[in-house]
Amino acid sequence: MDWNYVLLITIAATLLGLMVQRTEPARRRLAFILAAICLLVIRHNAFLKSHLHEETLLAFVFALLLSLLFWLLIGRYNPVRSDDSVRVIGMDD
C-alpha cells in the first residue's frame, strides 16, 4: 500500500468536503456539484487508471471521517451565515 497516495487523496477529498460544508446555504448545491465532479476525476484517475483500489477507498473513508469530525467539533456550533447577515466591523455605512 502506497501511503503517499492515501495522504494526497485524503487531503484533496477533505478540502472538497470542507468547501461544501462551509459554503453559503443558497450556493451549496453548486459547490456540491463542483466537488462531486472533482471527486469523480480523482476516482477515475487513481482508482481506475492507476489500480490504486485500496488506497483510494481508504483515502475516501479517511476524508469522510475528517469532514465529519470537523462538522462535529466546529461546523455545528458555528453555522455558515448568509451574505445579508455578515457585518463588517469598521465600515461607516
PyRosetta script that sets phi, psi and omega in degrees:
from pyrosetta import init, pose_from_sequence

init()
pose = pose_from_sequence("MDWNYVLLITIAATLLGLMVQRTEPARRRLAFILAAICLLVIRHNAFLKSHLHEETLLAFVFALLLSLLFWLLIGRYNPVRSDDSVRVIGMDD")
pose.set_psi(1, 132.5)
pose.set_omega(1, -178.6)
pose.set_phi(2, -97.7)
pose.set_psi(2, 106.0)
pose.set_omega(2, -174.7)
pose.set_phi(3, -72.8)
pose.set_psi(3, -19.7)
pose.set_omega(3, 177.0)
pose.set_phi(4, -64.8)
pose.set_psi(4, -41.7)
pose.set_omega(4, 177.5)
pose.set_phi(5, -67.6)
pose.set_psi(5, -38.0)
pose.set_omega(5, 177.8)
pose.set_phi(6, -60.7)
pose.set_psi(6, -46.5)
pose.set_omega(6, -179.8)
pose.set_phi(7, -63.7)
pose.set_psi(7, -44.7)
pose.set_omega(7, -178.4)
pose.set_phi(8, -63.9)
pose.set_psi(8, -47.0)
pose.set_omega(8, -179.1)
pose.set_phi(9, -69.2)
pose.set_psi(9, -35.7)
pose.set_omega(9, 177.6)
pose.set_phi(10, -62.6)
pose.set_psi(10, -45.8)
pose.set_omega(10, 179.8)
pose.set_phi(11, -62.5)
pose.set_psi(11, -45.6)
pose.set_omega(11, -178.9)
pose.set_phi(12, -63.9)
pose.set_psi(12, -46.5)
pose.set_omega(12, -178.1)
pose.set_phi(13, -69.0)
pose.set_psi(13, -35.9)
pose.set_omega(13, 178.2)
pose.set_phi(14, -66.5)
pose.set_psi(14, -43.1)
pose.set_omega(14, 178.4)
pose.set_phi(15, -63.7)
pose.set_psi(15, -37.4)
pose.set_omega(15, 176.7)
pose.set_phi(16, -67.0)
pose.set_psi(16, -39.0)
pose.set_omega(16, 176.9)
pose.set_phi(17, -65.1)
pose.set_psi(17, -41.0)
pose.set_omega(17, 178.1)
pose.set_phi(18, -67.1)
pose.set_psi(18, -34.0)
pose.set_omega(18, 177.3)
pose.set_phi(19, -62.2)
pose.set_psi(19, -42.2)
pose.set_omega(19, 179.2)
pose.set_phi(20, -67.8)
pose.set_psi(20, -41.1)
pose.set_omega(20, -179.5)
pose.set_phi(21, -63.1)
pose.set_psi(21, -41.3)
pose.set_omega(21, -172.9)
pose.set_phi(22, -95.1)
pose.set_psi(22, 13.1)
pose.set_omega(22, 176.9)
pose.set_phi(23, -85.1)
pose.set_psi(23, 148.3)
pose.set_omega(23, 177.7)
pose.set_phi(24, -56.9)
pose.set_psi(24, 138.2)
pose.set_omega(24, -175.0)
pose.set_phi(25, -54.7)
pose.set_psi(25, -32.8)
pose.set_omega(25, -179.8)
pose.set_phi(26, -70.3)
pose.set_psi(26, -24.5)
pose.set_omega(26, -177.4)
pose.set_phi(27, -109.5)
pose.set_psi(27, 9.4)
pose.set_omega(27, -174.7)
pose.set_phi(28, -66.6)
pose.set_psi(28, -33.0)
pose.set_omega(28, 179.9)
pose.set_phi(29, -63.5)
pose.set_psi(29, -43.4)
pose.set_omega(29, 178.4)
pose.set_phi(30, -64.5)
pose.set_psi(30, -42.3)
pose.set_omega(30, 178.1)
pose.set_phi(31, -64.1)
pose.set_psi(31, -37.6)
pose.set_omega(31, 178.0)
pose.set_phi(32, -65.6)
pose.set_psi(32, -41.5)
pose.set_omega(32, 179.2)
pose.set_phi(33, -64.2)
pose.set_psi(33, -44.6)
pose.set_omega(33, 178.7)
pose.set_phi(34, -64.3)
pose.set_psi(34, -40.6)
pose.set_omega(34, 178.0)
pose.set_phi(35, -66.3)
pose.set_psi(35, -39.3)
pose.set_omega(35, 179.0)
pose.set_phi(36, -64.6)
pose.set_psi(36, -40.1)
pose.set_omega(36, 177.5)
pose.set_phi(37, -63.7)
pose.set_psi(37, -44.1)
pose.set_omega(37, 178.6)
pose.set_phi(38, -62.9)
pose.set_psi(38, -41.8)
pose.set_omega(38, 178.8)
pose.set_phi(39, -66.7)
pose.set_psi(39, -35.2)
pose.set_omega(39, 176.2)
pose.set_phi(40, -66.7)
pose.set_psi(40, -37.0)
pose.set_omega(40, 176.7)
pose.set_phi(41, -66.4)
pose.set_psi(41, -42.7)
pose.set_omega(41, 177.1)
pose.set_phi(42, -61.4)
pose.set_psi(42, -45.8)
pose.set_omega(42, -179.9)
pose.set_phi(43, -62.8)
pose.set_psi(43, -41.7)
pose.set_omega(43, -179.4)
pose.set_phi(44, -63.9)
pose.set_psi(44, -44.5)
pose.set_omega(44, -177.9)
pose.set_phi(45, -72.6)
pose.set_psi(45, -43.7)
pose.set_omega(45, -175.5)
pose.set_phi(46, -83.9)
pose.set_psi(46, -42.8)
pose.set_omega(46, -172.8)
pose.set_phi(47, -82.4)
pose.set_psi(47, -46.3)
pose.set_omega(47, -173.5)
pose.set_phi(48, -89.9)
pose.set_psi(48, -40.4)
pose.set_omega(48, -176.6)
pose.set_phi(49, -84.7)
pose.set_psi(49, -40.8)
pose.set_omega(49, -172.8)
pose.set_phi(50, -95.7)
pose.set_psi(50, -3.5)
pose.set_omega(50, -179.7)
pose.set_phi(51, 58.7)
pose.set_psi(51, 42.4)
pose.set_omega(51, 176.5)
pose.set_phi(52, -102.8)
pose.set_psi(52, 60.4)
pose.set_omega(52, -173.1)
pose.set_phi(53, -64.4)
pose.set_psi(53, -54.5)
pose.set_omega(53, -176.7)
pose.set_phi(54, -67.3)
pose.set_psi(54, -39.0)
pose.set_omega(54, -178.8)
pose.set_phi(55, -63.4)
pose.set_psi(55, -44.0)
pose.set_omega(55, -178.7)
pose.set_phi(56, -66.2)
pose.set_psi(56, -44.8)
pose.set_omega(56, 179.7)
pose.set_phi(57, -63.0)
pose.set_psi(57, -44.7)
pose.set_omega(57, 179.0)
pose.set_phi(58, -63.9)
pose.set_psi(58, -39.5)
pose.set_omega(58, 179.6)
pose.set_phi(59, -65.9)
pose.set_psi(59, -41.1)
pose.set_omega(59, 179.2)
pose.set_phi(60, -67.7)
pose.set_psi(60, -35.2)
pose.set_omega(60, 176.6)
pose.set_phi(61, -67.1)
pose.set_psi(61, -44.6)
pose.set_omega(61, 176.8)
pose.set_phi(62, -60.6)
pose.set_psi(62, -42.6)
pose.set_omega(62, -179.7)
pose.set_phi(63, -64.5)
pose.set_psi(63, -39.9)
pose.set_omega(63, 177.7)
pose.set_phi(64, -64.4)
pose.set_psi(64, -41.9)
pose.set_omega(64, 178.4)
pose.set_phi(65, -66.2)
pose.set_psi(65, -41.2)
pose.set_omega(65, 178.6)
pose.set_phi(66, -65.7)
pose.set_psi(66, -40.7)
pose.set_omega(66, 177.9)
pose.set_phi(67, -65.7)
pose.set_psi(67, -40.4)
pose.set_omega(67, 177.3)
pose.set_phi(68, -64.8)
pose.set_psi(68, -40.3)
pose.set_omega(68, 178.0)
pose.set_phi(69, -64.1)
pose.set_psi(69, -41.8)
pose.set_omega(69, 177.0)
pose.set_phi(70, -61.6)
pose.set_psi(70, -43.6)
pose.set_omega(70, -179.9)
pose.set_phi(71, -65.1)
pose.set_psi(71, -40.8)
pose.set_omega(71, -179.7)
pose.set_phi(72, -65.3)
pose.set_psi(72, -40.7)
pose.set_omega(72, -174.8)
pose.set_phi(73, -86.8)
pose.set_psi(73, -34.4)
pose.set_omega(73, -173.2)
pose.set_phi(74, -121.8)
pose.set_psi(74, -48.7)
pose.set_omega(74, -171.6)
pose.set_phi(75, -64.2)
pose.set_psi(75, -35.4)
pose.set_omega(75, -179.7)
pose.set_phi(76, -67.4)
pose.set_psi(76, -37.5)
pose.set_omega(76, -175.3)
pose.set_phi(77, -90.1)
pose.set_psi(77, -15.8)
pose.set_omega(77, 178.6)
pose.set_phi(78, -127.7)
pose.set_psi(78, 76.3)
pose.set_omega(78, -177.3)
pose.set_phi(79, -68.7)
pose.set_psi(79, 157.0)
pose.set_omega(79, 178.7)
pose.set_phi(80, -75.5)
pose.set_psi(80, 131.8)
pose.set_omega(80, 179.1)
pose.set_phi(81, -96.5)
pose.set_psi(81, 159.9)
pose.set_omega(81, 177.5)
pose.set_phi(82, -77.8)
pose.set_psi(82, 167.6)
pose.set_omega(82, -179.3)
pose.set_phi(83, -62.2)
pose.set_psi(83, -30.8)
pose.set_omega(83, -176.5)
pose.set_phi(84, -70.6)
pose.set_psi(84, -29.6)
pose.set_omega(84, -175.4)
pose.set_phi(85, -93.9)
pose.set_psi(85, -1.6)
pose.set_omega(85, 178.7)
pose.set_phi(86, -80.8)
pose.set_psi(86, 129.3)
pose.set_omega(86, -178.6)
pose.set_phi(87, -117.2)
pose.set_psi(87, 128.4)
pose.set_omega(87, 179.1)
pose.set_phi(88, -93.5)
pose.set_psi(88, 123.5)
pose.set_omega(88, -178.8)
pose.set_phi(89, -79.8)
pose.set_psi(89, 132.6)
pose.set_omega(89, 178.8)
pose.set_phi(90, 103.6)
pose.set_psi(90, -4.0)
pose.set_omega(90, 177.9)
pose.set_phi(91, -84.8)
pose.set_psi(91, 140.3)
pose.set_omega(91, -178.7)
pose.set_phi(92, -87.7)
pose.set_psi(92, -5.3)
pose.set_omega(92, -176.6)
pose.set_phi(93, -73.6)
pose.dump_pdb("model.pdb")
